[in-house]
Each structure stands twice: as structure tokens, then as C-alpha cells.
Amino acid sequence: MPINASLIEKCKNEDRKAQFELYRECYGQMMQVALRYQNNKEDAQALVNQGLLKVFNALTNNKYDGATPFEFWMRRIMINTMIDEYRRSKKHVENMQEVEDIQTLNSQAGTSLNEADVNLDAEELRLMIEKLPELSQKVFNLCVLDGYEYSEASEMLGIAESTIRWHVHNSRQKLKKMITEAINSEKRMAL
């Protein structure tokens, strides 16, 4: 979704029609980002609006210099908006769960995860990620889906890098188990 440079310039000059056009063009993609961090659609919509307002304010204040592609710059603002909201709403510290033993999980699985590539669609995987505990979900999204380094995620969320690593590892193990169960369920239904 490359954004026209003249549209960006018009937004910098507070052209409301251009802002509305940019909003329409970016809303869908930003909503996809928001839904990875918020399970509730209404909350995700509110955060998209909040994030896009930050984008418009940053453009008006000439904080976008064009050094990076606009889409990446805007996405970063959206992700930071999600993380800021998470920090504000954080009311309790998550209890740490024991890390599952990889060998036990693999021996119980009895199937290759490559089958998951064929049998699972993106929506099913998104629903599985939503089943993870809230903090694990946020860490997994940041590090695995959005490509942030562990150190960056640690700084964003204000937790130790070792905790970030644990959440990524634990999330992968839980997802692996959910995927294996889904594949086995499909196999049983096919019989």
C-alpha cells in the first residue's frame, strides 16, 4: 500500500480531505495490526483511531522526514500506540508458568508441524494466538510477527529481556501444542 507523496504533503498542511483519504487508505492495514494486540474489535478500532491521530499530529509537526518508507513509519507509531495502551491498562503482574518440556511435547505430538502449513489458515492461527495469556500474546506479536529484537521488546514493555525470551519460547510451545491438537482433530474428523 504505497502512499502517494503528495497526499502526505497535503496532510502535513492539515488538509482535512487529504487526512480523510489517508485514513481510508490506511485503516484496514492498521486494523490488522491492532487486532494482533487487542482481542476486542471495538478496542482495536479505538486504538487505530488514536494511532492515526498521532500520525496526523506527527505529520503536522513535521516529524516525518521521508527517510524511511511512510508505511513503516506509520506502522511503528501504531505498534507504539498499542504498547502504550497496554502499559496504561496493565493492572496486575502475570503469574509465570512453568516452561513445558520440548521433548515431552514432541513425543506427544506424533505429527509434523509442516502439516500445519497446509491445514491451518491465518484466521485459525490468529485465534490460537488470542488464546495465549495477554502478556505472552503481546511479546509474541512484537518479537515474532512484527520482528522486534528481544531488547527492543524489553524496553517497550518494561520487562527483563530474559522474561521476553521466556514468553516467546512459552508461546511457541503452546501454539505448537494447539496446532498439533487441531491437526489431530482434523485427522479424526476425516476418518
C-alpha positions in Angstrom: 0.0 0.0 0.0 2.4 2.8 -1.1 1.1 6.2 -0.1 1.3 9.0 -2.6 3.9 11.6 -1.5 1.5 14.5 -2.5 -1.1 13.1 -0.1 1.4 13.1 2.7 2.4 16.7 1.9 -1.3 17.7 2.0 -1.7 16.0 5.4 1.4 17.9 6.7 -0.5 21.1 5.7 -3.6 19.9 7.7 -5.7 19.4 4.6 -8.8 17.6 6.1 -9.8 15.9 2.8 -6.3 14.5 2.4 -6.3 13.3 6.1 -9.6 11.6 5.5 -8.3 9.9 2.3 -5.2 8.8 4.1 -7.4 7.5 6.9 -9.5 5.5 4.5 -6.4 4.1 2.7 -4.6 3.0 5.9 -7.5 1.9 8.1 -7.6 -1.7 7.0 -3.9 -2.4 7.4 -3.7 -0.6 10.7 -6.8 -2.5 12.0 -5.0 -5.8 11.2 -2.1 -4.6 13.3 -4.4 -3.6 16.1 -6.3 -6.9 16.1 -3.0 -8.7 16.9 -2.7 -6.7 20.1 -6.4 -6.3 21.1 -8.9 -9.2 21.1 -11.9 -6.9 21.3 -12.7 -5.3 17.9 -14.1 -2.1 19.5 -11.0 -1.5 21.5 -8.9 -2.2 18.4 -10.9 0.4 16.4 -10.4 3.0 19.2 -6.7 2.3 19.2 -6.5 2.6 15.4 -8.2 6.0 15.6 -5.9 7.0 18.4 -2.8 5.9 16.4 -3.9 7.6 13.2 -4.5 10.8 15.2 -0.9 10.5 16.4 0.2 10.0 12.8 -1.7 13.2 11.7 -0.2 15.2 14.6 3.3 14.0 13.8 2.8 14.9 10.1 1.6 18.4 11.1 4.6 18.8 13.3 7.0 17.7 10.5 8.2 14.6 12.4 8.1 12.5 9.2 11.3 13.3 7.2 10.8 10.7 4.5 14.0 8.8 5.4 12.0 5.6 6.0 9.0 4.4 3.9 5.9 6.1 5.2 4.1 2.8 5.8 6.8 1.5 8.1 6.9 4.8 10.0 3.1 4.8 10.4 3.1 1.1 11.5 5.7 1.8 14.1 3.5 4.6 15.6 0.6 2.2 15.6 2.5 -0.5 17.4 3.8 2.1 19.9 0.2 3.2 20.5 -0.7 -0.5 21.2 2.2 -0.8 23.7 1.3 2.5 25.4 -2.2 1.3 25.9 -1.0 -2.0 27.3 1.2 -0.2 29.8 -1.8 2.1 30.8 -4.1 -0.8 31.3 -1.7 -3.1 33.0 -3.2 -3.7 36.5 -1.6 -6.9 37.6 1.6 -8.8 37.0 1.1 -12.1 35.2 1.9 -15.2 37.1 4.8 -17.0 35.5 4.0 -20.5 34.2 6.5 -23.3 34.0 8.0 -23.9 30.6 6.8 -27.1 29.0 9.4 -29.7 28.2 10.0 -29.7 24.5 10.8 -33.4 24.3 7.6 -34.3 26.0 5.6 -32.1 23.7 7.3 -33.5 20.6 6.8 -37.1 21.7 3.1 -36.5 22.3 2.6 -34.6 19.0 3.1 -37.5 16.7 2.9 -35.2 13.7 5.0 -32.8 11.8 4.2 -29.1 12.1 4.8 -28.8 8.3 1.3 -30.3 8.0 0.0 -27.2 9.8 1.2 -25.0 6.9 -1.2 -26.9 4.7 -4.2 -27.4 7.1 -4.3 -24.1 9.0 -5.3 -20.8 7.7 -4.3 -17.3 9.0 -7.6 -16.8 10.8 -7.2 -20.1 12.8 -3.7 -19.1 13.8 -4.8 -15.6 14.8 -7.5 -17.2 17.1 -4.9 -19.5 18.6 -2.6 -16.6 19.3 -5.5 -14.9 21.1 -5.8 -17.8 23.4 -2.3 -17.1 24.8 -2.1 -15.1 28.1 -2.2 -11.3 27.4 1.4 -10.5 28.1 2.7 -13.6 26.1 0.4 -12.6 23.2 1.9 -9.1 23.2 5.5 -10.3 23.4 4.9 -13.0 20.7 3.4 -10.3 18.4 6.2 -7.9 18.9 9.1 -10.4 18.5 7.8 -13.0 16.1 5.2 -11.2 13.9 6.5 -7.7 14.0 10.2 -8.6 14.0 11.4 -6.5 17.0 14.5 -7.6 18.8 14.2 -9.0 22.3 16.0 -6.0 23.7 13.6 -3.6 21.9 10.5 -5.5 23.2 12.1 -5.5 26.7 12.4 -1.7 26.6 8.9 -1.2 25.1 7.2 -3.3 27.7 9.5 -2.5 30.6 10.3 -6.1 31.5 13.6 -8.0 31.5 14.9 -9.4 28.3 15.1 -12.9 29.8 11.4 -12.7 30.5 10.8 -11.7 26.9 12.7 -14.8 25.8 10.7 -16.9 28.1 7.4 -15.6 26.8 8.4 -16.2 23.2 9.6 -19.7 23.9 6.5 -20.5 26.0 4.1 -19.0 23.4 5.8 -21.1 20.6 5.3 -24.2 22.7 1.7 -23.5 23.5 1.0 -22.7 19.8 2.8 -25.9 18.7 0.5 -27.9 21.1 -2.6 -26.1 19.8 -1.6 -26.7 16.2 -0.9 -30.3 16.8 -4.3 -30.7 18.5 -6.0 -29.0 15.6 -4.2 -31.3 13.1 -5.1 -34.4 15.1 -8.7 -33.3 15.4 -8.9 -32.8 11.6 -7.4 -36.2 11.0 -10.0 -37.8 13.4 -12.8 -36.0 11.6 -11.5 -37.2 8.2 -11.7 -40.8 9.4 
